[in-house]
Amino acid sequence: MVSTYRNLPSVDKLLRDERAAGLLAEHTRKAVVEALRAALNDARAAIACGGDVPAIDAIIKAAAERVRKRAEMSLRRAVNGTGIIIHTGLGRAALSEAARRAVAEVAGGHSTLEIDIKSGKRGSRQDHVTKILTELTGAEAALVVNNNAAAVILAVNTIARNMEVVISRGQLVEIGGSFRLPEIIERAGAALVEVGTTNRTRISDYANAISENTGLLLRCHTSNFKITGFAEEVAIDELVELGRKAGVPVMDDLGSGALVDVSLFGLEREPLVQESVRAGAGIVTFSGDKLLGASQAGILAGMAEYIDKCRANPLARAVRVDKLTLAALEATLRVYRDGDPVTDIPVLAAIARPLADVEKQARLLARRINALRIEGLHAEVIETLSETGGGSLPGQCIQSRAVALKSARLSAEDLGRHFREFDPPIFGRIARDTFLLDVRTIDPKDEPAVVGCAASC
């Protein structure tokens, strides 16, 4: 056995082999050496189990695969063929071209994050976005933190710490990661007072719950689920009027945070941020990476007296945003202010895209795949439904078209795995034992990757 191990080449010998030259040209010597050592360890383990000494070519190939996987980024670009437009697992909102350029420019070196160009003195990172946010929403002031849950906890802690927060029982939502609104309110240092029932809450329920210890009336838009049938909830303007009479501030947590009326595209109407501001809510909170179509952020907009207090809260430092988030958000907001968001912001473009365009893209993609003439692989266009996703517009679907792939050699699960393991990873969904690629969420520039993956089936 010892003599068998001696037949294995040394690391030095492998490094001198011309077949390793390509690895050394593409990767660092350290990475190649570690990969070769790992491949030799695998060879020794195989010999110990009765295997033969592998050829040098096989060892170098094994090392090449190891070094390739090691060099591959874990967080990387992917192709979304799931039909879920705001896919949390795939990074939620795809950024606009303007936002991607802004991020790349700021990431490329130093930036004007917290400095005033005119005076040369220290400035606020919030200044890059607050003016545009107030222009778009009509709010007196605005503040950006790292996500909407942070926005809610900051606002509640600032306005209602050691006091009571009154909210409808039907709005006690659970967000992603099993985080629940009652727990967030508790961690913010406030006491929760539930009013009404799961399906029906009236303005009198809020009024009867108000006491001298009431610090906040909170409305939470159920953006990730929907109650239908025998249901009733209080409109934001009614709640604001009650709060004005009682001297209690009102907060409206909109969650998905739309600035554009999606009913224009055949979907049910989603409450707009500017409507809640106009109704008089003291603070309106919403996400940046859902229907807004920007980077992950939590946005607070509303009356200056409340926003300024939130800004002064020490928690604001703990949940502040970084320069890349702000770059993407500013660029996205500028599209809303100065450009055409329905055309230039991918989330809205995907929602508004005419079915005829989707079908045309699907048929072209199916033809390109079938033209490969891969034995046993067939593509056809089928009717399907896309979803907004990301905790937005629950229960609403958009007519779409998918390329359905079937293989005589691979099951639907195997096809899904094959596409996910491609570079870039391509994600679809499986329905009725068929692998589907919904083209509503596939950027046309990613089609060559889809065809290339199909060619390797």
N, C-alpha and C positions, 0 to 999 in steps of 0.2 A: 504493500500500500504506500509506504514512504517513497519508494522509487517511482510510483505512479504520480505522486504529487510533484516530484522533481521534474517531471516532463512538462509541467506547466511553465509558460514563459514568465520572465520577470517583468515588472512594470517598466523598467528601463528598456528592455527589449521591445516591448509593445510600443513604447513612445517613439522608438527609432524606426518602427515599421512604417513604410510609405502609406499604408492604409489608414494610419492614425493622423497623417498630415492634415487631412481635411478637418478633423476634429480640432486640432490645435489651431488651425486657421480661423475657425468660427467661434471657439470658446477659450476661456482662460486655461492656462496650463494646470492650475490648481483644480479646476472643475474636471478636466480630463483625467488627471491622475486619480482623483477620488472615484471617478466612474470606473476606471480600469481596475482599481483595487477592489471595488464592490463586485465587478464582473468576475474577478479571480476568486473572490470568496464564494460566489455562487457556484463556480466550477468546482472548488474544493468540496462544497456541500454535496454536489451531484456525484463526485467520485466516491465520497463516503457512503453514498447510498447504492454504490455498485455501478455507477455510470462510467463512460469512457472520458478520456481527456479531450476536451473540445479543441477544435482547430483554432489557430490564431485569428482567422477571419471571423469565426463565431464569437470569440471573446470581444473583439473590437466592435462588432455589430451590437452586442449586448451593451457594451459601454456607451456606444453612440446613442442608443435608445435611452439609457439612463441620463446622459448629459442633456439630451434634448428635453426630456420631461422636467429635469431640474431647472433648465433655463426658461421654461414656459411659465409665463405669468399666471397666477391663480385668478386674479381679477383682470378680465380682458373683454374685448368686444365680442358680442354674440349676435346671432341673427334670430329675430323673434318671428316665428311662424305659428305661434299659438293662437293668434286671433285676439289676445288680450292686450289692449292698447297700452294701458298703464299696468305693466306686469311687475309686481313688487320683487319677485325673484330675479327678474332681468333688469333691475335698476329703475323701475318706474318710468317717469317721463324721459323720452329721448330728447336730447337738447337740440335746439335750432342751430343752423349753421352759424348765425351771429354769436350765439352763446359759446359754441365750440371754439370759435376764433378768439373770443374774449378770454376764455380759460387758458388757451395755449399761449396767448401773449403775456398774461399775468404770470403763468407758471414758468415762463422762460427766463425770468430774472427778478430783479427788484421791482417793486410796484409802489404806487401812491396810496397804499392801503390806509395809513393813518397819518397823513401829512397834508398840509394845506399848501398848494403850489404857489399861491400869491404871496403868503406871508413866510413860508418856509417853516412854520411852526407845527406842532403836533395837532392833528385833527381827529375826527371820529370816523371809523370805518362805516358807520351807519349812514353817513352823508351821501354815499354813492347811490343809495337806493331810496332813502326816505322821501326825497322831493318828488321822485317819479311816482312812488306809491301814493302819496297824498294827491297828486294830480289825477291819477287813474281812479282812485276810490272816493275822492271828495273828503277824506278824513283830515282832521287837523294835524295829526302826527302819526308816525309809524315807527315800528321797531322790528328788527329781524333777528331771530334766534335759530338754533340748529334744527328744530323740527316742530311740528304743531303740538305734540304732547308737551314739549318744553315751553311753548308759548302759553298753553293752558295753565301749567303748573306755576309759571312765573306770574301770570295775571292773577290767579286765585290767591297765591301767596302774598302778592302785593296789596290787593284790594280787600281780601276777606280773611286774612290770617287771624286765628283765634275767634272767628265769627262763623256764622252759618251761611251756607250756600244753598239756595232753593232751586230745585230742578225737577222737571217732570220725570216720573218713574219710567215712562216709555222712552226716555232719552239717555238712560244710563248705559251707554254703549261700551262694547269691548273692542279695542283696536288691535292691530297686529301684535304678535308676540304675547298674547294673552294678557295684555295690560288693560285694565278696566278703569273707566272714568271715576267711579267711587274711590278706588285706591289712589288715583292721581290727586283727587281733591283732598283726601286724608293726608297724603304726603306733603301737600301744599300747606298743611296746618289749619285747614278749615273743617267745619262739621257739616256733613251732608244732611239736607232735609228733603226727603222725597215727597212729591205731591202728585195727586191724580192717580190714575191707574195705568197699566201697561198700554192700553189702547185709547184711553180718553182722558185728557186733561183740559180743564177750563181755567179761564182767568181768575175765577173765584177761588180755585184751589191755591193759586199763588198768593192771592190777597189774604186768605185765611192763615197762611203760613208765615207771613211777615211779622216779625217781632222786633223789639229793640236791639236784639243781637243779630239781626239779619245784615250780612255784609254784601251780599251779591245775589241778583236774580240771574240765573244761567240758563240759556237755551242752547242745546246741543243738536245740531242738524244730524239726523241719522243718515249719514252719507254712505254707510256700508251695509245698511239693511233697510227694509221697507215694511211698514205695517199697513195693511189694506183692510177694507171692509168697514166694520163699525168702529171708526176711529175719528178722533178729534184732537187737535193741538192748537196752541195759542200762537197767533201770528206775532212777529217780532215788534210791530208797531204797537200792538195792544200791550205787550209786556213792557215796552219802553214807557208807555203812558202810565202804567201802574207804578213803575219804578220812579217816575218823575213825581207822582203824587205822594209816594211814600218816602221819597228822599233816599232811595236805594239804587245804586248803579246797576246797569244791565250789561251782560256780556253775551255775545252770540258766537258760539264755536261752530263755524261752517264746515270745518274739515277739508273738503275737497277744494273749495275756494275758487269758484268760477268768476271770471271777469267778462265772459262772453256768454250770451244766452244760447244754450245748446238746443233749445226747442226749435231753433232755426234749421236744425239738421234732422228733424223728425223725432227727437228724443223728448222725454218729459222735461219740463222746466226745472232747472236747478237754481236755488236762491243765489243771487249775485252779491258779491261783497259790497259793491257800491249801494245796493238797496238797503242793506243792514245799517251801513253808515248813515245813509240819508234818513232812515227811520229813527235814528238817534241813539243807537247802541253805544255805550261808553267805550267798549272794546270789542272788536271783531277779530277772531283768530282763524287762520286757515293755512293750508300747506302750500309749499312752493312747487313740489314735484308731482302734483296730481293734475287737475284740470288746468291749472295755470301753465303747466308745461315747462317749468324751470328746474333748478337744482333743489335738492332736499333742503328745506328751510321751514321754519314756523314764522308766520307773519302776524304781527299785531297792528291793527289800524283802528283809529278812533279819536276820542277826545284827548287833547293835549294834557289835561290834568291827570288822566289815568296813565297814558303812555309814558309821560315824564317820570311818574312814580315807578313804573316798571323798569325804566331805564336806570333809575338810581338804586334799584334793588341789587344787593350783592350777588344774587342768583343770576342776574343778567350776564355777569362775567363768566359764570360757569357754563352757560349755554350759548355763548356768542359764536358767530359764524366765522369761517376762515375766508381768506382772500379768493379762493377758487369758487366757493359758493357764491360770494358776492359778485364776482365777475360774471358768472352765468346768469345770476338773477337780474343784474342790471341790464345786461344785453337783452334778456327776454322781455323785461318791462319796456325797454326802448322799442321793441317790435310792436308791443301793444300801443304805445303812444304815437309812434311815428310811422309804423309800417302796416303790414297786413297779417295779423296773427293767424287767421284761418288758413292762409297759404303757407306762412313761414314757420309756424310752430308745429312740430310733428304731431303732437297729441291732437290738436284741433284739426289739422290737415287729415289725419287718419279717420277721425270721426265724421268729418264733412265730405270725405271723398265719395264721388258718385259711384254707384254700384257698377255702372257701365265701364268705368275706368278699372275697377277692381277685376271685373270679369275679363277684360282685354289683357291685363297683366297675367292673370291666371292661365288663360289659354296659350299665351306666348310661352310661358314657363313650362307648361305641360308639353308643348310641341318640342321645345329644346331638349327636354329630358328624354322624350320618346325618340328623338333624332339620334341619340347616343347609341341606340340599339343594344342596350345592355340585356343580355339573355335573362328572361324571366322577370324583368322589371317593366312595369307599365304605369303611366301617369294619366289621370283623367281629371277633368274639372267637375266639381260638385257644388251644390248649394250648401251654405253653412251660415252660422251666426257668429259674429264677433261680439266681444264685450268690452266695455270701457275699462273695468278692473280697477285695482288700486284703491278700493274703498270709495268708488265714485259711481253714481247712477245705478244703484242696485236693482237687479231684476230687469234691466233694460238691455236689449240686444240690437245689433245692427246687421242688416242683411249683408252677406259677404259671399265670397267664393274661395274655395280651397283646392289645391292640387292634391288629389288622393293618390298615394303611392302603394302599389302592391308588388310583392316579389314572390317568385316561385321558390326561392331559396331561403329567404329571410322572413321571419314573422314580423308583425307590426312592432312588437317590442324590440326585436333585433334591429329593425330599420331605425327606430327612434334612438337606440343606443349608438348606431353607426353615425347618424347625423350629429348627435351630441358630442361625439368624440372627434369630429372633424375640426379643422382649424380654418376659420373660426367655428366655434360650436353653433350648431343650428338646432333650435328647439321648435318642435311641432306638438301635436297632440294625437291621441289615438281614440278612434271612435269606430265601433263595430268591426274590430279587428283590422282596421285600416289606418295607416299613418297619414295624417293630414298636415298640410302646410297652408295656413290661411294667409293669403297674399295681402289682405288689408294691412297687416302689420309687417310685411316684408318690404324694406326699402329696395327700390329697383336696382340700386348700386350693389346690393348684396346678392342679386340673382346669379352672377357668375360663380359665387361660392356654393350656392345651392346646386347648380348644374355640375360643378366640379365634384361635389360630394356624391351626387347621384352616379357620376361616372365611375366612382370607385366602389360602387356596390357589388 
